[in-house]
C-alpha cells in the first residue's frame, strides 16, 4: 500500500554534493576593474590641468556666437532625453537606473552652471537664472545623485541577499535526511 505524498516534502532524487567552500564573492563593494584605469585617470587629470590654465589665460571675455540658441536647445533636449530615460528605467526598476541618474545629475549641474554664467545682468535674467538653479536644477541634481548612489547600494544588497538564499538552499538540499518512519 502506498502512502499519500505530503505536498510539503522535498522529492527524492540525486542529492547535490556539498560544497566544501563557498563560491568567491567579494565582501566589500568594489568593481573588478583593471589597475590601468586608475593610472589613466590620474594621468588625465595631471595632463588636463595645463590645458585649463592655458585656456584661462588666452580665452577672450566676450564672444559672439551665431548658433547660441541651437547649442542651448540641443543641450536641453539631450537633458530632457536623459531625464525621460531615467523615468523609464526607474519605473521599470531597470539595472541602468543608477548610471542614468548619475548622468542626469551631472547634466543638471552643467545646465545650472552655464545658465547662470551665460545670462546677462540686464532685465533680471541673471537673477532668474540663479533662482531657477537654486530652486530647480540643483535640488533635482542632488536627488538624481542620491538615486544613483542608492540604486547601486540596493543592487549590491540584493545580490548579497540572493547569494545568501542560494547558499542556504544549497545547504538545505545537501543535508542528509532521516529515513522515513516504518509502518
N, C-alpha and C positions, 0 to 999 in steps of 0.2 A: 504494500500500500504506500502510495506516495503522499508525502505531506505537502500541504499547500505552501507555496513560496510566500514569504513575507516580502512585501514590496520595498521594505527598507533595508534588506540585506544586500551586501555587495556581491555581485555574481562571481562565482568561482571561475578561475581560469589561470593562465600562466601568470605567476607573480613577477612583479618588477624586482629586479635586483636592487638592493640597497646601495645608494651611492656612498662611497667611503668618505668623500669630502664634498662640500658644497661647490657649486659652479662659481667661477670667479665673478664677483660683482663689486665694483668699486664702492666703498662706503662713503667717500667724500664725493661731492658733486663736481666732477671735472670731466672735461671732454678729452678723448684720446687724440689730441692734435699733435702733429709733428712739431718738434722743437724749433725748426727753422722758421715757423710762422712768427714766433715771438721775436726772433732775431730780425726778421724782415720788418716787423712793426717798429722796433726800436730804430733800425736804420732809416726807416721812412720818416720818423719824426725828427731825427737828427738832420737828415738831408733837407727836410722841408723848411726848417727854421731859417736858413739863409735866404730862401726864396721869399718868405714873409717879410723879412727885413728889407730886402731889395724892393719889393712892391710898396712897402710903406714909405720908402724914400723917393720912389720915382713916379707913382701914380698921381695924376692931377686931382685937385679937389672937386672940380666940376667937369662933367662930361654930358654932352647932349647925345641922346640915344634915339635913333629912328624907330626902333621896334620895342620900346619900353613896355607898351601896353600888351604886346604879344608875349613878351617874356613873362610878365606877371600873370597873364591869363593862362599861359601854359603851365606855370608852376602851380597855380591854384587848381587847375584841372587835374594835374598829377596828384596833388594833395587830396582832392576830393575822391579820386580813384582809390588811393591807399586807404582812406577812411571807409569807403564802401567795402573794400576787401576786408578790412578789419571787422566791420559789422557782420559781413557774411561769415567769416571764419569764427567769430565769437558766438554767433547764433548757432552754428553747426558744431561748436566745440572742437574745431579742427586743430591739429597739431601746429599749424602755421600761425596761430593767433599771436603767440609771443613775438616772433620775429617781425611780423607785420605791425604789431603795436609799437615795437621799437622804432621802426622806420617812420611810422606816423608821428611819434613823439618828436623825432629829430626834424621832420619836415615842418611841424608846427612851430618849433623853436626858431628855425631858419626863417619861416614866414614872418613871425613876430619881429625878429631882428631887422630884416630888410624893410618891413612896413614902417617901422619907427625911423630908421636911419635914412630912408629914401623919401620920406614925406617932407613937405615944405612947412615952414612955420607960419605961413600966411593962411588966413581963413580957418584956423583951428585944425588943420589937417594933422599936424604932429600930435596935438592933444588927443584927437580921436584915435590915432594910431596907438598911442600909449594906453589909452583906456581899453581899447579892443585887445591889445596884447595882454594887459594885466587881468582883465576880466574874462577873456575868452580863450585866446590861443595858448597862453602859458599854463593856466589851470588844466586845460584839456591835454596839453603835452605832459604834464605831471601825471594825470590819470592814465594816459597811454603808457608812460614809462612804468608806472606801478603795475599795470596789466601785463606788460612784457615780463617783468621780474616775477610776478605772481604766477603766471601761467607756466613758466619754466619750473618753478618750485613745485607747483601742483603736479606737473608731468613727472618730475623725479620722484615725488612721493607716491604717485600712482604706480610707477614702475617698481618701486621698492615693495609696495603692498602686493602687487601681482606676483613678485618673486617670492615673497614670504608665503602667500597662499599656495603657490606651486610647490614650494618645499614642504609645507605641511601636508598637502595632498599626496606627494610622493612618499613621504614618511608613513602616512596612514595606510597606503596601499601595500607598502613593503613590510609592514608589521605582520608576523605570523599570527593567524587566527587560531583560536582553540577549536578542538574537534567538536562537531555538533553533538548534542546530548543523545544518548541511546534511548530508544523507546522499547 
